[in-house]
Amino acid sequence: MADASSRLKRPIYPIPDFVLSALEKRNLMAAYRQRPPYQQNDYIGWISRAKLPATQQKRLAQMLDELERGGVYMKMKWSAHLQRQLHPA
């Protein structure tokens, strides 16, 4: 079976070291990995494409806060349960 990330049609962004460190520091790696591959990739691409370091940090903080709170993706309500109903494996 192919890796779920291989189904993505957009560029796949590698996770920068500073994002990995932040996820580990806040103990949010499990929450990040529980998100669908498209969300993981969207977050990383969104953070990585920021031109200014301050913007990268602001976007990183938003991602970490959303992972910590749960139920939110890019400031929109999101439910893993609903996601599974709409797109079963």
Secondary structure as UniProt FT lines:
FT   HELIX           4..7
FT   HELIX           17..25
FT   TURN            26..27
FT   HELIX           29..34
FT   HELIX           37..48
FT   HELIX           53..69
FT   STRAND          72..73
FT   TURN            74..75
FT   STRAND          76..77
FT   HELIX           80..86
//
